[in-house]
Amino acid sequence: MASRRFFARHPIASGMLAPAILGVAAIATLPWALSPGPHTADTELTASVTECHDMVTVSVAGRNDTPRAGTTKMLVGADGKDLPAALSSDYRSDWVDPVVNAPSGSVDKGSYAAVYIAYPANMDSYDDAVNVGVANTESVMRQIQTACPNTKFAITGYSEGADVARRVAMNVGHQQADADGGYSIVDPSNVVGVVILADAGRAAGQGPFPGAKNPFTNPDGFDTKYQNGTTATPGRGAVTNTGGDDFGTLAGKVAAFCSDGDLTCAAPQNISLLQLVVNLGRQLNIDGLEKNGLTPATGQDVAVTLGRIATDAFAMIQSQPNWMQGDQTFLDVLLTVSDPSHKPGTKVQAPAKAESISADTMSPLAYLPKKVFKEIVGLIVTNQNTIPVVMSDPYNLTLAPNGKGHHFDYWRDANPANGKPLTSAEYAAAWLTELAKQAQAGQSIDPTTKPDSVLSSAGTGKPSATPTPSGTPTPSGAPATPAATTPATTTEPLADTESATETTAPEPSTDAATTSAPTTTLPVTPVDTPESSTTAESPAATPTTSPAATTTTTSAPATPVRGTTE
């Protein structure tokens, strides 16, 4: 039975079995003396999308935490060419592994696999990096579905990767089927779950399970409660105008966790000056500024960006002849044009009409006193929380070293006394495990639908055993590095691998100082959203609780010494 299941999943192996046996027999008859000496051929195979699984979790880690071609053995497509992804057995993320590898020990070998998406994962330009991440994720999912039409998908992302995962989930959930019933990415019904940790694009007041029947307690179809009560984490993501909580047909299949105090996803309202800094940071080379400081090159980058924003601001004002009479302030205009999604020439609102005397008969300067008053009032009202946030030291509050910042709470936020028995990471792991079990019990994969393809020899270098995710979240929601607990994980490769690898993190330590967390940069006086950062990053110790729905144990992630990847 086991062998039949193996060949059902590996049609290429069955097709090559007979010739292989004959070849072995022929070789055995040759005199061993004909061989000039020992020969060590490279027989290691690269994982291919043609190796089908009941369920695949597509994972996007945080800043500087990503597979890299030439260093990591990459997944290959049906044509044998490298894809921007690697199996979790070939790439390790100390923060995300505990979640995405949890199902491996609870389902049959070969039924489940997790892959990591390769993308810039940097802050050279936050939005550019995220956009590439979205494109790469959708491309990999598309190729897996083409090779394995019955495979179910889960999408997981943390910090900068959470922004990527949310945008992909929204794109999938809002697809329209074509005339033949096909979809440009994947069939939304094949996406069974989405896990997002520390999303910089989170909508204000969004509950942990947007679109679910019980948006504060559990996703649809999973009865285990995440928490008691119906209170959402206050605030919203630091990166505005990138989506929100409308996941279309995936509503109810999403778990979006945000810790109170993690300013990447829980920034308070009325911090317009800080929001302006965040918008600016999304367009600057933050990595260069962090590494080199203000140099002629980085200074030119800042000057060009500021000049473009100022030019767009005055152009917007000039396009509204009655702007002086309106309620829109100059700060409103700056916030609009500084948003990377802004397209020059866009108007925010129609200019207000003159209240008494026609604008044709009154000089715009006549409205100056009233306009100045509105500017002052607007500045005060829209920055009520700016000073409290600045005084709280937003960088350390969110991304403090040694995993002390709130961006790493997801691996230590259990609170059994108050109705929250599992950490966010443990809960996500338990849910993905249940989804993997359901996928395995569902319709069998039809191997005849897979394209014929031969696995290519691994030539992209050895897998990175201990990736150095230095997560420095950025103003646009870059991920931070979790202080975490790592459930024992058994990694199931997409490729034909003899045995799964099992990684068990060491016993969590209560001394946060023993681990070093990644730095993430948030556009506020660099408030990083953790993921993997340019500094050594390692999860902070946290108590572990074994998820009720899984057979995996969760423990604080190993205390990896993550080097700078920049």
Solvent accessible surface area in square Angstrom, and as a share of the most:
residue,aa,sasa,rsa
1,M,164,0.73
2,A,83,0.65
3,S,71,0.46
4,R,167,0.61
5,R,78,0.29
6,F,71,0.29
7,F,66,0.27
8,A,44,0.34
9,R,21,0.08
10,H,22,0.10
11,P,45,0.28
12,I,32,0.16
13,A,32,0.25
14,S,52,0.34
15,G,57,0.55
16,M,107,0.48
17,L,85,0.42
18,A,64,0.49
19,P,81,0.51
20,A,51,0.40
21,I,103,0.52
22,L,127,0.63
23,G,31,0.30
24,V,103,0.59
25,A,55,0.42
26,A,60,0.47
27,I,122,0.62
28,A,80,0.62
29,T,110,0.64
30,L,106,0.53
31,P,79,0.50
32,W,223,0.78
33,A,73,0.56
34,L,124,0.62
35,S,64,0.42
36,P,146,0.92
37,G,30,0.29
38,P,140,0.88
39,H,157,0.70
40,T,129,0.75
41,A,59,0.46
42,D,94,0.49
43,T,111,0.65
44,E,89,0.40
45,L,76,0.38
46,T,4,0.02
47,A,2,0.02
48,S,1,0.00
49,V,2,0.01
50,T,3,0.02
51,E,5,0.02
52,C,4,0.02
53,H,6,0.03
54,D,8,0.04
55,M,1,0.00
56,V,1,0.00
57,T,0,0.00
58,V,0,0.00
59,S,0,0.00
60,V,0,0.00
61,A,2,0.01
62,G,0,0.00
63,R,0,0.00
64,N,5,0.03
65,D,1,0.01
66,T,5,0.03
67,P,4,0.02
68,R,92,0.33
69,A,76,0.59
70,G,57,0.55
71,T,76,0.44
72,T,1,0.01
73,K,19,0.08
74,M,6,0.03
75,L,0,0.00
76,V,3,0.01
77,G,0,0.00
78,A,38,0.29
79,D,101,0.52
80,G,25,0.24
81,K,141,0.60
82,D,71,0.37
83,L,14,0.07
84,P,39,0.24
85,A,0,0.00
86,A,0,0.00
87,L,2,0.01
88,S,6,0.04
89,S,35,0.23
90,D,14,0.07
91,Y,9,0.03
92,R,49,0.18
93,S,0,0.00
94,D,1,0.01
95,W,0,0.00
96,V,1,0.00
97,D,10,0.05
98,P,0,0.00
99,V,0,0.00
100,V,0,0.00
101,N,3,0.01
102,A,0,0.00
103,P,0,0.00
104,S,11,0.07
105,G,47,0.45
106,S,25,0.16
107,V,18,0.10
108,D,69,0.36
109,K,101,0.43
110,G,10,0.10
111,S,1,0.01
112,Y,2,0.01
113,A,0,0.00
114,A,1,0.01
115,V,0,0.00
116,Y,1,0.00
117,I,1,0.01
118,A,13,0.10
119,Y,11,0.04
120,P,45,0.28
121,A,0,0.00
122,N,32,0.16
123,M,0,0.00
124,D,70,0.36
125,S,27,0.17
126,Y,0,0.00
127,D,18,0.10
128,D,87,0.45
129,A,2,0.02
130,V,0,0.00
131,N,80,0.41
132,V,63,0.36
133,G,0,0.00
134,V,18,0.11
135,A,59,0.46
136,N,30,0.16
137,T,0,0.00
138,E,21,0.09
139,S,32,0.21
140,V,0,0.00
141,M,0,0.00
142,R,95,0.35
143,Q,63,0.28
144,I,2,0.01
145,Q,36,0.16
146,T,98,0.57
147,A,2,0.01
148,C,1,0.00
149,P,53,0.33
150,N,41,0.21
151,T,0,0.00
152,K,64,0.27
153,F,0,0.00
154,A,0,0.00
155,I,0,0.00
156,T,0,0.00
157,G,0,0.00
158,Y,1,0.00
159,S,0,0.00
160,E,0,0.00
161,G,0,0.00
162,A,0,0.00
163,D,0,0.00
164,V,0,0.00
165,A,0,0.00
166,R,2,0.01
167,R,35,0.13
168,V,0,0.00
169,A,0,0.00
170,M,26,0.12
171,N,65,0.33
172,V,0,0.00
173,G,3,0.03
174,H,86,0.38
175,Q,24,0.11
176,Q,160,0.71
177,A,51,0.39
178,D,85,0.44
179,A,112,0.87
180,D,140,0.73
181,G,47,0.45
182,G,28,0.27
183,Y,71,0.27
184,S,82,0.53
185,I,12,0.06
186,V,0,0.00
187,D,45,0.23
188,P,11,0.07
189,S,73,0.47
190,N,17,0.09
191,V,0,0.00
192,V,35,0.20
193,G,0,0.00
194,V,0,0.00
195,V,0,0.00
196,I,1,0.01
197,L,0,0.00
198,A,0,0.00
199,D,4,0.02
200,A,0,0.00
201,G,5,0.05
202,R,10,0.04
203,A,25,0.19
204,A,59,0.46
205,G,41,0.39
206,Q,13,0.06
207,G,9,0.09
208,P,13,0.08
209,F,0,0.00
210,P,8,0.05
211,G,52,0.50
212,A,11,0.08
213,K,176,0.74
214,N,74,0.38
215,P,47,0.29
216,F,49,0.20
217,T,17,0.10
218,N,16,0.08
219,P,0,0.00
220,D,57,0.30
221,G,70,0.67
222,F,10,0.04
223,D,133,0.69
224,T,43,0.25
225,K,117,0.49
226,Y,15,0.06
227,Q,32,0.14
228,N,93,0.48
229,G,45,0.44
230,T,102,0.59
231,T,113,0.66
232,A,22,0.17
233,T,29,0.17
234,P,83,0.52
235,G,14,0.14
236,R,41,0.15
237,G,2,0.02
238,A,2,0.02
239,V,3,0.02
240,T,32,0.19
241,N,114,0.58
242,T,26,0.15
243,G,47,0.45
244,G,13,0.12
245,D,68,0.35
246,D,84,0.43
247,F,2,0.01
248,G,26,0.25
249,T,92,0.54
250,L,0,0.00
251,A,47,0.36
252,G,0,0.00
253,K,59,0.25
254,V,0,0.00
255,A,0,0.00
256,A,7,0.05
257,F,4,0.02
258,C,19,0.11
259,S,17,0.11
260,D,91,0.47
261,G,14,0.14
262,D,0,0.00
263,L,13,0.07
264,T,0,0.00
265,C,0,0.00
266,A,9,0.07
267,A,5,0.04
268,P,36,0.23
269,Q,83,0.37
270,N,57,0.29
271,I,10,0.05
272,S,10,0.06
273,L,75,0.37
274,L,13,0.06
275,Q,12,0.06
276,L,38,0.19
277,V,61,0.35
278,V,4,0.02
279,N,3,0.01
280,L,34,0.17
281,G,3,0.03
282,R,3,0.01
283,Q,39,0.17
284,L,10,0.05
285,N,53,0.27
286,I,18,0.09
287,D,12,0.06
288,G,10,0.10
289,L,43,0.21
290,E,72,0.32
291,K,143,0.60
292,N,88,0.45
293,G,30,0.29
294,L,141,0.70
295,T,44,0.25
296,P,125,0.79
297,A,73,0.56
298,T,13,0.07
299,G,22,0.21
300,Q,124,0.55
301,D,44,0.23
302,V,32,0.18
303,A,62,0.48
304,V,85,0.49
305,T,3,0.02
306,L,88,0.44
307,G,37,0.35
308,R,107,0.39
309,I,11,0.05
310,A,41,0.31
311,T,88,0.51
312,D,27,0.14
313,A,0,0.00
314,F,123,0.51
315,A,54,0.41
316,M,8,0.04
317,I,32,0.16
318,Q,154,0.69
319,S,47,0.30
320,Q,5,0.02
321,P,113,0.71
322,N,50,0.25
323,W,22,0.08
324,M,40,0.18
325,Q,19,0.08
326,G,3,0.03
327,D,86,0.44
328,Q,8,0.03
329,T,12,0.07
330,F,68,0.29
331,L,19,0.09
332,D,53,0.27
333,V,0,0.00
334,L,34,0.17
335,L,40,0.20
336,T,35,0.21
337,V,8,0.04
338,S,0,0.00
339,D,7,0.04
340,P,45,0.28
341,S,66,0.42
342,H,31,0.14
343,K,151,0.64
344,P,101,0.63
345,G,74,0.71
346,T,66,0.38
347,K,110,0.47
348,V,71,0.41
349,Q,79,0.35
350,A,84,0.65
351,P,42,0.27
352,A,39,0.30
353,K,180,0.76
354,A,30,0.24
355,E,148,0.66
356,S,101,0.65
357,I,85,0.43
358,S,55,0.35
359,A,31,0.24
360,D,138,0.72
361,T,106,0.62
362,M,54,0.24
363,S,62,0.40
364,P,71,0.45
365,L,131,0.65
366,A,55,0.43
367,Y,31,0.12
368,L,82,0.41
369,P,97,0.61
370,K,90,0.38
371,K,8,0.04
372,V,70,0.40
373,F,134,0.56
374,K,44,0.19
375,E,44,0.20
376,I,93,0.47
377,V,59,0.34
378,G,17,0.16
379,L,81,0.40
380,I,114,0.58
381,V,71,0.41
382,T,43,0.25
383,N,18,0.09
384,Q,107,0.47
385,N,49,0.25
386,T,14,0.08
387,I,125,0.63
388,P,75,0.47
389,V,14,0.08
390,V,69,0.40
391,M,153,0.68
392,S,52,0.33
393,D,66,0.34
394,P,7,0.04
395,Y,47,0.18
396,N,66,0.34
397,L,57,0.29
398,T,0,0.00
399,L,1,0.00
400,A,12,0.10
401,P,79,0.49
402,N,36,0.18
403,G,0,0.00
404,K,114,0.48
405,G,1,0.01
406,H,60,0.27
407,H,0,0.00
408,F,0,0.00
409,D,17,0.09
410,Y,1,0.00
411,W,0,0.00
412,R,56,0.20
413,D,30,0.16
414,A,30,0.23
415,N,62,0.32
416,P,96,0.60
417,A,99,0.77
418,N,106,0.54
419,G,18,0.18
420,K,33,0.14
421,P,63,0.39
422,L,9,0.05
423,T,1,0.00
424,S,1,0.00
425,A,1,0.01
426,E,0,0.00
427,Y,1,0.00
428,A,0,0.00
429,A,0,0.00
430,A,0,0.00
431,W,4,0.01
432,L,0,0.00
433,T,0,0.00
434,E,52,0.23
435,L,18,0.09
436,A,1,0.01
437,K,73,0.31
438,Q,90,0.40
439,A,12,0.10
440,Q,55,0.25
441,A,90,0.70
442,G,43,0.41
443,Q,150,0.67
444,S,89,0.57
445,I,24,0.12
446,D,59,0.30
447,P,36,0.23
448,T,114,0.67
449,T,63,0.36
450,K,13,0.06
451,P,52,0.33
452,D,141,0.73
453,S,13,0.08
454,V,108,0.62
455,L,22,0.11
456,S,37,0.24
457,S,73,0.47
458,A,16,0.12
459,G,73,0.70
460,T,25,0.14
461,G,38,0.36
462,K,174,0.74
463,P,51,0.32
464,S,26,0.17
465,A,84,0.65
466,T,57,0.33
467,P,4,0.03
468,T,34,0.20
469,P,0,0.00
470,S,0,0.00
471,G,0,0.00
472,T,0,0.00
473,P,0,0.00
474,T,0,0.00
475,P,0,0.00
476,S,0,0.00
477,G,0,0.00
478,A,0,0.00
479,P,0,0.00
480,A,0,0.00
481,T,0,0.00
482,P,0,0.00
483,A,0,0.00
484,A,0,0.00
485,T,0,0.00
486,T,6,0.03
487,P,1,0.01
488,A,14,0.11
489,T,2,0.01
490,T,28,0.16
491,T,5,0.03
492,E,11,0.05
493,P,4,0.03
494,L,2,0.01
495,A,11,0.08
496,D,49,0.25
497,T,53,0.31
498,E,152,0.68
499,S,73,0.47
500,A,32,0.25
501,T,72,0.42
502,E,123,0.55
503,T,52,0.30
504,T,86,0.50
505,A,7,0.06
506,P,69,0.44
507,E,149,0.67
508,P,26,0.16
509,S,43,0.28
510,T,145,0.84
511,D,73,0.38
512,A,27,0.21
513,A,60,0.47
514,T,77,0.45
515,T,7,0.04
516,S,41,0.26
517,A,7,0.05
518,P,0,0.00
519,T,26,0.15
520,T,0,0.00
521,T,2,0.01
522,L,2,0.01
523,P,9,0.06
524,V,6,0.03
525,T,92,0.53
526,P,69,0.44
527,V,0,0.00
528,D,0,0.00
529,T,0,0.00
530,P,0,0.00
531,E,0,0.00
532,S,0,0.00
533,S,0,0.00
534,T,21,0.12
535,T,62,0.36
536,A,42,0.33
537,E,0,0.00
538,S,0,0.00
539,P,1,0.01
540,A,1,0.01
541,A,18,0.14
542,T,2,0.01
543,P,96,0.61
544,T,47,0.28
545,T,50,0.29
546,S,58,0.38
547,P,3,0.02
548,A,90,0.70
549,A,26,0.20
550,T,13,0.08
551,T,102,0.59
552,T,10,0.06
553,T,78,0.45
554,T,6,0.03
555,S,15,0.10
556,A,4,0.03
557,P,5,0.03
558,A,20,0.16
559,T,65,0.38
560,P,10,0.06
561,V,127,0.73
562,R,0,0.00
563,G,33,0.32
564,T,79,0.46
565,T,45,0.26
566,E,79,0.36
